[in-house]
Amino acid sequence: MEEAGVLKAQVRLVDPDLVGRGVNVMCQVRMKSHSPAERQAFEAFLHTKPEVMEAHSMSGEWDYLLRIVAEDVAGYERFLMRDLLNHANVATAASHFALSQVKYTTALPV
């Protein structure tokens, strides 16, 4: 499976609470422009932000769904106000705070 490229990098999972990243936020983002260049620029921007753990290009009303980790609500607010909403192509964002993690797995059902 490794030779076929099915198996990717090996990783160790870190407990976010023990490293001060216990706030988990799902953030929906709507873009001002949907041009390929603007989308590429936004996606490149996301790759520079370590607090963005996942980023998904979405169908429907919102353009992206991000999973962001922060040390606390104030830390997330700093990221939102200073970084995300200051990006030239971000029109708006909606934040949803996870109260608890009910299920988390990295194992694919194969």
N, CA, C and O atoms as CSV, one atom per row, in Angstrom:
chain,resi,resn,atom,element,x,y,z
A,1,MET,N,N,0.813,-1.198,0.000
A,1,MET,CA,C,0.000,0.000,0.000
A,1,MET,C,C,0.861,1.268,0.000
A,1,MET,O,O,0.470,2.290,-0.564
A,2,GLU,N,N,2.023,1.192,0.631
A,2,GLU,CA,C,2.921,2.351,0.617
A,2,GLU,C,C,3.416,2.633,-0.792
A,2,GLU,O,O,3.429,3.782,-1.233
A,3,GLU,N,N,3.822,1.587,-1.498
A,3,GLU,CA,C,4.342,1.761,-2.850
A,3,GLU,C,C,3.284,2.297,-3.807
A,3,GLU,O,O,3.608,3.014,-4.754
A,4,ALA,N,N,2.012,1.951,-3.562
A,4,ALA,CA,C,0.908,2.415,-4.407
A,4,ALA,C,C,0.468,3.832,-4.052
A,4,ALA,O,O,-0.378,4.405,-4.739
A,5,GLY,N,N,1.033,4.405,-2.983
A,5,GLY,CA,C,0.655,5.759,-2.579
A,5,GLY,C,C,-0.610,5.840,-1.753
A,5,GLY,O,O,-1.101,6.935,-1.479
A,6,VAL,N,N,-1.150,4.689,-1.347
A,6,VAL,CA,C,-2.374,4.669,-0.543
A,6,VAL,C,C,-2.079,5.153,0.881
A,6,VAL,O,O,-2.859,5.911,1.456
A,7,LEU,N,N,-0.966,4.716,1.436
A,7,LEU,CA,C,-0.579,5.138,2.783
A,7,LEU,C,C,0.224,6.424,2.702
A,7,LEU,O,O,1.224,6.504,1.988
A,8,LYS,N,N,-0.224,7.423,3.439
A,8,LYS,CA,C,0.457,8.726,3.470
A,8,LYS,C,C,1.410,8.783,4.659
A,8,LYS,O,O,1.776,7.743,5.206
A,9,ALA,N,N,1.806,9.962,5.055
A,9,ALA,CA,C,2.774,10.160,6.134
A,9,ALA,C,C,2.271,9.595,7.460
A,9,ALA,O,O,1.075,9.615,7.751
A,10,GLN,N,N,3.210,9.096,8.249
A,10,GLN,CA,C,2.884,8.661,9.598
A,10,GLN,C,C,2.909,9.875,10.513
A,10,GLN,O,O,3.763,10.751,10.370
A,11,VAL,N,N,1.975,9.926,11.450
A,11,VAL,CA,C,1.890,11.065,12.358
A,11,VAL,C,C,1.648,10.586,13.785
A,11,VAL,O,O,1.260,9.440,14.010
A,12,ARG,N,N,1.881,11.468,14.735
A,12,ARG,CA,C,1.530,11.253,16.139
A,12,ARG,C,C,0.442,12.266,16.460
A,12,ARG,O,O,0.551,13.433,16.083
A,13,LEU,N,N,-0.596,11.838,17.147
A,13,LEU,CA,C,-1.700,12.726,17.490
A,13,LEU,C,C,-1.429,13.390,18.829
A,13,LEU,O,O,-1.068,12.724,19.799
A,14,VAL,N,N,-1.603,14.705,18.876
A,14,VAL,CA,C,-1.352,15.506,20.068
A,14,VAL,C,C,-2.691,15.817,20.732
A,14,VAL,O,O,-3.665,16.136,20.051
A,15,ASP,N,N,-2.740,15.725,22.050
A,15,ASP,CA,C,-3.940,16.111,22.789
A,15,ASP,C,C,-4.005,17.633,22.807
A,15,ASP,O,O,-3.164,18.271,23.440
A,16,PRO,N,N,-4.998,18.242,22.118
A,16,PRO,CA,C,-5.042,19.708,22.019
A,16,PRO,C,C,-5.180,20.408,23.369
A,16,PRO,O,O,-4.651,21.504,23.550
A,17,ASP,N,N,-5.880,19.792,24.314
A,17,ASP,CA,C,-6.037,20.420,25.630
A,17,ASP,C,C,-4.701,20.524,26.365
A,17,ASP,O,O,-4.446,21.502,27.068
A,18,LEU,N,N,-3.862,19.520,26.200
A,18,LEU,CA,C,-2.584,19.502,26.914
A,18,LEU,C,C,-1.554,20.454,26.334
A,18,LEU,O,O,-0.541,20.732,26.974
A,19,VAL,N,N,-1.800,20.960,25.122
A,19,VAL,CA,C,-0.878,21.928,24.516
A,19,VAL,C,C,-1.531,23.300,24.360
A,19,VAL,O,O,-1.040,24.142,23.607
A,20,GLY,N,N,-2.625,23.523,25.064
A,20,GLY,CA,C,-3.249,24.844,25.068
A,20,GLY,C,C,-3.975,25.207,23.794
A,20,GLY,O,O,-4.013,26.379,23.419
A,21,ARG,N,N,-4.550,24.230,23.124
A,21,ARG,CA,C,-5.319,24.487,21.896
A,21,ARG,C,C,-6.682,23.788,21.989
A,21,ARG,O,O,-7.098,23.082,21.070
A,22,GLY,N,N,-7.361,24.001,23.115
A,22,GLY,CA,C,-8.608,23.293,23.402
A,22,GLY,C,C,-9.857,23.855,22.768
A,22,GLY,O,O,-10.908,23.217,22.821
A,23,VAL,N,N,-9.777,25.036,22.165
A,23,VAL,CA,C,-10.961,25.621,21.526
A,23,VAL,C,C,-10.976,25.200,20.059
A,23,VAL,O,O,-10.026,25.446,19.316
A,24,ASN,N,N,-12.064,24.565,19.663
A,24,ASN,CA,C,-12.228,24.019,18.325
A,24,ASN,C,C,-13.393,24.760,17.659
A,24,ASN,O,O,-14.520,24.731,18.152
A,25,VAL,N,N,-13.108,25.416,16.544
A,25,VAL,CA,C,-14.106,26.256,15.883
A,25,VAL,C,C,-14.301,25.801,14.443
A,25,VAL,O,O,-13.336,25.579,13.712
A,26,MET,N,N,-15.555,25.666,14.051
A,26,MET,CA,C,-15.890,25.445,12.651
A,26,MET,C,C,-16.282,26.808,12.096
A,26,MET,O,O,-17.183,27.464,12.616
A,27,CYS,N,N,-15.607,27.222,11.050
A,27,CYS,CA,C,-15.814,28.562,10.499
A,27,CYS,C,C,-16.183,28.451,9.028
A,27,CYS,O,O,-15.438,27.885,8.228
A,28,GLN,N,N,-17.339,28.997,8.685
A,28,GLN,CA,C,-17.768,29.046,7.294
A,28,GLN,C,C,-17.337,30.385,6.720
A,28,GLN,O,O,-17.465,31.422,7.370
A,29,VAL,N,N,-16.822,30.352,5.487
A,29,VAL,CA,C,-16.284,31.559,4.860
A,29,VAL,C,C,-16.958,31.769,3.512
A,29,VAL,O,O,-17.114,30.834,2.727
A,30,ARG,N,N,-17.354,33.008,3.257
A,30,ARG,CA,C,-17.890,33.391,1.949
A,30,ARG,C,C,-16.909,34.358,1.300
A,30,ARG,O,O,-16.443,35.309,1.927
A,31,MET,N,N,-16.605,34.096,0.029
A,31,MET,CA,C,-15.636,34.892,-0.702
A,31,MET,C,C,-16.312,36.029,-1.464
A,31,MET,O,O,-17.494,35.948,-1.797
A,32,LYS,N,N,-15.549,37.089,-1.735
A,32,LYS,CA,C,-16.028,38.193,-2.567
A,32,LYS,C,C,-15.967,37.812,-4.038
A,32,LYS,O,O,-16.860,38.151,-4.814
A,33,SER,N,N,-14.913,37.108,-4.415
A,33,SER,CA,C,-14.689,36.728,-5.809
A,33,SER,C,C,-14.423,35.232,-5.880
A,33,SER,O,O,-13.825,34.652,-4.975
A,34,HIS,N,N,-14.875,34.615,-6.966
A,34,HIS,CA,C,-14.663,33.185,-7.151
A,34,HIS,C,C,-13.710,32.902,-8.310
A,34,HIS,O,O,-13.684,31.791,-8.838
A,35,SER,N,N,-12.945,33.888,-8.696
A,35,SER,CA,C,-11.997,33.678,-9.789
A,35,SER,C,C,-10.929,32.680,-9.339
A,35,SER,O,O,-10.608,32.603,-8.153
A,36,PRO,N,N,-10.384,31.923,-10.279
A,36,PRO,CA,C,-9.338,30.952,-9.921
A,36,PRO,C,C,-8.156,31.591,-9.189
A,36,PRO,O,O,-7.631,31.011,-8.238
A,37,ALA,N,N,-7.742,32.761,-9.617
A,37,ALA,CA,C,-6.600,33.419,-8.979
A,37,ALA,C,C,-6.915,33.806,-7.534
A,37,ALA,O,O,-6.075,33.640,-6.650
A,38,GLU,N,N,-8.098,34.310,-7.298
A,38,GLU,CA,C,-8.484,34.707,-5.936
A,38,GLU,C,C,-8.615,33.494,-5.027
A,38,GLU,O,O,-8.210,33.542,-3.866
A,39,ARG,N,N,-9.179,32.407,-5.549
A,39,ARG,CA,C,-9.307,31.191,-4.753
A,39,ARG,C,C,-7.922,30.624,-4.429
A,39,ARG,O,O,-7.677,30.200,-3.300
A,40,GLN,N,N,-7.025,30.615,-5.401
A,40,GLN,CA,C,-5.667,30.114,-5.164
A,40,GLN,C,C,-4.951,30.959,-4.119
A,40,GLN,O,O,-4.241,30.427,-3.265
A,41,ALA,N,N,-5.135,32.268,-4.185
A,41,ALA,CA,C,-4.498,33.160,-3.206
A,41,ALA,C,C,-5.035,32.893,-1.804
A,41,ALA,O,O,-4.272,32.873,-0.838
A,42,PHE,N,N,-6.342,32.688,-1.690
A,42,PHE,CA,C,-6.926,32.414,-0.376
A,42,PHE,C,C,-6.435,31.066,0.156
A,42,PHE,O,O,-6.100,30.945,1.334
A,43,GLU,N,N,-6.395,30.074,-0.697
A,43,GLU,CA,C,-5.936,28.763,-0.257
A,43,GLU,C,C,-4.459,28.793,0.133
A,43,GLU,O,O,-4.063,28.104,1.073
A,44,ALA,N,N,-3.655,29.556,-0.551
A,44,ALA,CA,C,-2.252,29.725,-0.170
A,44,ALA,C,C,-2.150,30.413,1.193
A,44,ALA,O,O,-1.320,30.036,2.020
A,45,PHE,N,N,-2.991,31.416,1.424
A,45,PHE,CA,C,-3.059,32.105,2.710
A,45,PHE,C,C,-3.377,31.107,3.826
A,45,PHE,O,O,-2.743,31.135,4.881
A,46,LEU,N,N,-4.350,30.231,3.601
A,46,LEU,CA,C,-4.731,29.249,4.624
A,46,LEU,C,C,-3.572,28.343,4.996
A,46,LEU,O,O,-3.431,27.960,6.157
A,47,HIS,N,N,-2.736,27.996,4.017
A,47,HIS,CA,C,-1.591,27.130,4.286
A,47,HIS,C,C,-0.554,27.794,5.174
A,47,HIS,O,O,0.286,27.104,5.752
A,48,THR,N,N,-0.586,29.108,5.298
A,48,THR,CA,C,0.371,29.815,6.158
A,48,THR,C,C,-0.123,29.953,7.588
A,48,THR,O,O,0.617,30.437,8.445
A,49,LYS,N,N,-1.349,29.544,7.867
A,49,LYS,CA,C,-1.950,29.730,9.187
A,49,LYS,C,C,-1.981,28.415,9.959
A,49,LYS,O,O,-2.797,27.546,9.650
A,50,PRO,N,N,-1.113,28.250,10.952
A,50,PRO,CA,C,-1.049,26.968,11.670
A,50,PRO,C,C,-2.313,26.640,12.454
A,50,PRO,O,O,-2.575,25.470,12.730
A,51,GLU,N,N,-3.097,27.646,12.817
A,51,GLU,CA,C,-4.325,27.365,13.560
A,51,GLU,C,C,-5.437,26.776,12.696
A,51,GLU,O,O,-6.423,26.254,13.217
A,52,VAL,N,N,-5.276,26.862,11.382
A,52,VAL,CA,C,-6.244,26.252,10.465
A,52,VAL,C,C,-5.840,24.793,10.286
A,52,VAL,O,O,-4.863,24.489,9.600
A,53,MET,N,N,-6.592,23.904,10.901
A,53,MET,CA,C,-6.281,22.479,10.866
A,53,MET,C,C,-6.834,21.795,9.627
A,53,MET,O,O,-6.229,20.861,9.100
A,54,GLU,N,N,-7.988,22.263,9.164
A,54,GLU,CA,C,-8.611,21.698,7.964
A,54,GLU,C,C,-9.259,22.830,7.194
A,54,GLU,O,O,-9.727,23.808,7.777
A,55,ALA,N,N,-9.281,22.689,5.883
A,55,ALA,CA,C,-9.960,23.654,5.017
A,55,ALA,C,C,-10.589,22.880,3.870
A,55,ALA,O,O,-9.920,22.122,3.168
A,56,HIS,N,N,-11.885,23.084,3.696
A,56,HIS,CA,C,-12.628,22.379,2.661
A,56,HIS,C,C,-13.323,23.393,1.760
A,56,HIS,O,O,-14.013,24.291,2.243
A,57,SER,N,N,-13.140,23.250,0.461
A,57,SER,CA,C,-13.908,24.025,-0.508
A,57,SER,C,C,-15.280,23.378,-0.583
A,57,SER,O,O,-15.388,22.165,-0.759
A,58,MET,N,N,-16.332,24.183,-0.449
A,58,MET,CA,C,-17.678,23.636,-0.274
A,58,MET,C,C,-18.610,24.007,-1.423
A,58,MET,O,O,-18.396,24.995,-2.125
A,59,SER,N,N,-19.637,23.201,-1.595
A,59,SER,CA,C,-20.755,23.569,-2.457
A,59,SER,C,C,-21.796,24.245,-1.574
A,59,SER,O,O,-21.745,24.131,-0.350
A,60,GLY,N,N,-22.725,24.936,-2.183
A,60,GLY,CA,C,-23.794,25.548,-1.404
A,60,GLY,C,C,-23.546,27.011,-1.083
A,60,GLY,O,O,-22.820,27.705,-1.795
A,61,GLU,N,N,-24.157,27.465,-0.003
A,61,GLU,CA,C,-24.169,28.885,0.363
A,61,GLU,C,C,-22.800,29.420,0.763
A,61,GLU,O,O,-22.493,30.580,0.486
A,62,TRP,N,N,-21.972,28.604,1.406
A,62,TRP,CA,C,-20.657,29.021,1.871
A,62,TRP,C,C,-19.585,28.442,0.956
A,62,TRP,O,O,-19.757,27.362,0.391
A,63,ASP,N,N,-18.488,29.158,0.815
A,63,ASP,CA,C,-17.424,28.737,-0.094
A,63,ASP,C,C,-16.408,27.802,0.555
A,63,ASP,O,O,-15.900,26.890,-0.097
A,64,TYR,N,N,-16.111,28.021,1.833
A,64,TYR,CA,C,-15.136,27.198,2.546
A,64,TYR,C,C,-15.655,26.867,3.936
A,64,TYR,O,O,-16.409,27.628,4.543
A,65,LEU,N,N,-15.230,25.716,4.416
A,65,LEU,CA,C,-15.448,25.326,5.805
A,65,LEU,C,C,-14.072,25.073,6.398
A,65,LEU,O,O,-13.313,24.245,5.894
A,66,LEU,N,N,-13.752,25.789,7.472
A,66,LEU,CA,C,-12.454,25.674,8.132
A,66,LEU,C,C,-12.637,25.090,9.523
A,66,LEU,O,O,-13.626,25.372,10.200
A,67,ARG,N,N,-11.683,24.280,9.943
A,67,ARG,CA,C,-11.616,23.874,11.354
A,67,ARG,C,C,-10.382,24.538,11.919
A,67,ARG,O,O,-9.264,24.341,11.443
A,68,ILE,N,N,-10.616,25.330,12.949
A,68,ILE,CA,C,-9.561,26.160,13.525
A,68,ILE,C,C,-9.428,25.810,15.003
A,68,ILE,O,O,-10.428,25.640,15.700
A,69,VAL,N,N,-8.200,25.704,15.473
A,69,VAL,CA,C,-7.957,25.495,16.895
A,69,VAL,C,C,-7.326,26.759,17.473
A,69,VAL,O,O,-6.537,27.442,16.820
A,70,ALA,N,N,-7.698,27.045,18.714
A,70,ALA,CA,C,-7.167,28.230,19.400
A,70,ALA,C,C,-7.005,27.905,20.877
A,70,ALA,O,O,-7.566,26.935,21.386
A,71,GLU,N,N,-6.220,28.745,21.552
A,71,GLU,CA,C,-6.006,28.529,22.978
A,71,GLU,C,C,-7.240,28.901,23.796
A,71,GLU,O,O,-7.521,28.288,24.826
A,72,ASP,N,N,-7.972,29.909,23.329
A,72,ASP,CA,C,-9.188,30.344,24.018
A,72,ASP,C,C,-10.008,31.191,23.049
A,72,ASP,O,O,-9.603,31.405,21.907
A,73,VAL,N,N,-11.151,31.667,23.505
A,73,VAL,CA,C,-12.026,32.453,22.633
A,73,VAL,C,C,-11.336,33.736,22.183
A,73,VAL,O,O,-11.482,34.149,21.033
A,74,ALA,N,N,-10.593,34.361,23.072
A,74,ALA,CA,C,-9.880,35.585,22.705
A,74,ALA,C,C,-8.837,35.303,21.615
A,74,ALA,O,O,-8.642,36.123,20.718
A,75,GLY,N,N,-8.180,34.170,21.690
A,75,GLY,CA,C,-7.216,33.798,20.668
A,75,GLY,C,C,-7.881,33.588,19.319
A,75,GLY,O,O,-7.334,33.974,18.286
A,76,TYR,N,N,-9.058,32.978,19.325
A,76,TYR,CA,C,-9.788,32.810,18.073
A,76,TYR,C,C,-10.230,34.168,17.537
A,76,TYR,O,O,-10.156,34.414,16.333
A,77,GLU,N,N,-10.681,35.037,18.410
A,77,GLU,CA,C,-11.105,36.376,17.971
A,77,GLU,C,C,-9.944,37.113,17.310
A,77,GLU,O,O,-10.139,37.778,16.293
A,78,ARG,N,N,-8.741,37.006,17.870
A,78,ARG,CA,C,-7.570,37.641,17.258
A,78,ARG,C,C,-7.346,37.091,15.858
A,78,ARG,O,O,-7.126,37.860,14.923
A,79,PHE,N,N,-7.397,35.762,15.697
A,79,PHE,CA,C,-7.217,35.163,14.372
A,79,PHE,C,C,-8.302,35.652,13.415
A,79,PHE,O,O,-8.006,36.032,12.283
A,80,LEU,N,N,-9.539,35.642,13.859
A,80,LEU,CA,C,-10.659,36.038,13.015
A,80,LEU,C,C,-10.535,37.491,12.570
A,80,LEU,O,O,-10.643,37.791,11.381
A,81,MET,N,N,-10.310,38.384,13.517
A,81,MET,CA,C,-10.300,39.816,13.219
A,81,MET,C,C,-9.020,40.283,12.529
A,81,MET,O,O,-9.080,41.106,11.616
A,82,ARG,N,N,-7.871,39.771,12.951
A,82,ARG,CA,C,-6.594,40.239,12.397
A,82,ARG,C,C,-6.210,39.543,11.103
A,82,ARG,O,O,-5.581,40.142,10.230
A,83,ASP,N,N,-6.590,38.273,10.980
A,83,ASP,CA,C,-6.122,37.500,9.836
A,83,ASP,C,C,-7.240,37.214,8.838
A,83,ASP,O,O,-7.223,37.714,7.713
A,84,LEU,N,N,-8.202,36.415,9.256
A,84,LEU,CA,C,-9.199,35.923,8.308
A,84,LEU,C,C,-10.038,37.042,7.698
A,84,LEU,O,O,-10.128,37.143,6.475
A,85,LEU,N,N,-10.644,37.870,8.516
A,85,LEU,CA,C,-11.517,38.924,7.986
A,85,LEU,C,C,-10.747,40.060,7.325
A,85,LEU,O,O,-11.341,40.889,6.636
A,86,ASN,N,N,-9.440,40.108,7.525
A,86,ASN,CA,C,-8.617,41.108,6.843
A,86,ASN,C,C,-8.129,40.637,5.485
A,86,ASN,O,O,-7.524,41.409,4.741
A,87,HIS,N,N,-8.386,39.368,5.150
A,87,HIS,CA,C,-7.990,38.897,3.821
A,87,HIS,C,C,-8.831,39.632,2.788
A,87,HIS,O,O,-10.042,39.775,2.955
A,88,ALA,N,N,-8.200,40.092,1.735
A,88,ALA,CA,C,-8.858,40.947,0.737
A,88,ALA,C,C,-10.055,40.288,0.061
A,88,ALA,O,O,-10.959,40.988,-0.396
A,89,ASN,N,N,-10.085,38.968,-0.011
A,89,ASN,CA,C,-11.170,38.299,-0.737
A,89,ASN,C,C,-12.233,37.687,0.178
A,89,ASN,O,O,-13.160,37.045,-0.316
A,90,VAL,N,N,-12.125,37.867,1.483
A,90,VAL,CA,C,-13.129,37.320,2.398
A,90,VAL,C,C,-14.246,38.337,2.575
A,90,VAL,O,O,-14.015,39.464,3.012
A,91,ALA,N,N,-15.467,37.920,2.228
A,91,ALA,CA,C,-16.630,38.795,2.385
A,91,ALA,C,C,-17.187,38.707,3.797
A,91,ALA,O,O,-17.482,39.730,4.414
A,92,THR,N,N,-17.334,37.479,4.318
A,92,THR,CA,C,-17.886,37.293,5.656
A,92,THR,C,C,-17.540,35.898,6.150
A,92,THR,O,O,-17.109,35.034,5.387
A,93,ALA,N,N,-17.739,35.705,7.442
A,93,ALA,CA,C,-17.485,34.406,8.054
A,93,ALA,C,C,-18.487,34.183,9.172
A,93,ALA,O,O,-18.958,35.130,9.802
A,94,ALA,N,N,-18.807,32.914,9.410
A,94,ALA,CA,C,-19.685,32.532,10.517
A,94,ALA,C,C,-18.969,31.481,11.349
A,94,ALA,O,O,-18.484,30.483,10.815
A,95,SER,N,N,-18.902,31.702,12.650
A,95,SER,CA,C,-18.148,30.823,13.545
A,95,SER,C,C,-19.088,29.985,14.395
A,95,SER,O,O,-20.116,30.460,14.879
A,96,HIS,N,N,-18.703,28.716,14.564
A,96,HIS,CA,C,-19.475,27.777,15.377
A,96,HIS,C,C,-18.501,27.086,16.321
A,96,HIS,O,O,-17.599,26.378,15.873
A,97,PHE,N,N,-18.674,27.286,17.619
A,97,PHE,CA,C,-17.772,26.734,18.619
A,97,PHE,C,C,-18.228,25.342,19.035
A,97,PHE,O,O,-19.392,25.138,19.380
A,98,ALA,N,N,-17.306,24.388,18.999
A,98,ALA,CA,C,-17.607,23.037,19.451
A,98,ALA,C,C,-17.666,23.028,20.973
A,98,ALA,O,O,-16.754,23.510,21.645
A,99,LEU,N,N,-18.747,22.475,21.504
A,99,LEU,CA,C,-18.872,22.350,22.957
A,99,LEU,C,C,-18.086,21.153,23.468
A,99,LEU,O,O,-17.472,21.213,24.533
A,100,SER,N,N,-18.106,20.081,22.716
A,100,SER,CA,C,-17.333,18.894,23.072
A,100,SER,C,C,-17.101,18.079,21.809
A,100,SER,O,O,-17.807,18.229,20.812
A,101,GLN,N,N,-16.112,17.227,21.872
A,101,GLN,CA,C,-15.814,16.355,20.742
A,101,GLN,C,C,-16.465,15.005,21.014
A,101,GLN,O,O,-16.054,14.276,21.917
A,102,VAL,N,N,-17.472,14.684,20.236
A,102,VAL,CA,C,-18.237,13.459,20.423
A,102,VAL,C,C,-17.564,12.276,19.736
A,102,VAL,O,O,-17.561,11.161,20.260
A,103,LYS,N,N,-16.995,12.527,18.562
A,103,LYS,CA,C,-16.279,11.477,17.830
A,103,LYS,C,C,-15.157,12.117,17.032
A,103,LYS,O,O,-15.322,13.181,16.434
A,104,TYR,N,N,-14.022,11.452,17.036
A,104,TYR,CA,C,-12.887,11.874,16.221
A,104,TYR,C,C,-12.112,10.633,15.836
A,104,TYR,O,O,-11.756,9.825,16.693
A,105,THR,N,N,-11.854,10.480,14.562
A,105,THR,CA,C,-11.037,9.372,14.106
A,105,THR,C,C,-10.265,9.795,12.867
A,105,THR,O,O,-10.695,10.670,12.115
A,106,THR,N,N,-9.141,9.171,12.674
A,106,THR,CA,C,-8.375,9.375,11.451
A,106,THR,C,C,-8.378,8.100,10.604
A,106,THR,O,O,-7.804,8.073,9.516
A,107,ALA,N,N,-9.025,7.049,11.105
A,107,ALA,CA,C,-9.056,5.760,10.416
A,107,ALA,C,C,-10.176,5.754,9.375
A,107,ALA,O,O,-11.339,5.997,9.698
A,108,LEU,N,N,-9.809,5.474,8.124
A,108,LEU,CA,C,-10.813,5.353,7.073
A,108,LEU,C,C,-11.398,3.947,7.087
A,108,LEU,O,O,-10.678,2.975,7.315
A,109,PRO,N,N,-12.698,3.838,6.843
A,109,PRO,CA,C,-13.316,2.497,6.825
A,109,PRO,C,C,-13.058,1.796,5.487
A,109,PRO,O,O,-13.893,1.833,4.583
A,110,VAL,N,N,-11.901,1.163,5.378
A,110,VAL,CA,C,-11.557,0.448,4.140
A,110,VAL,C,C,-11.533,-1.061,4.375
A,110,VAL,O,O,-11.263,-1.826,3.449
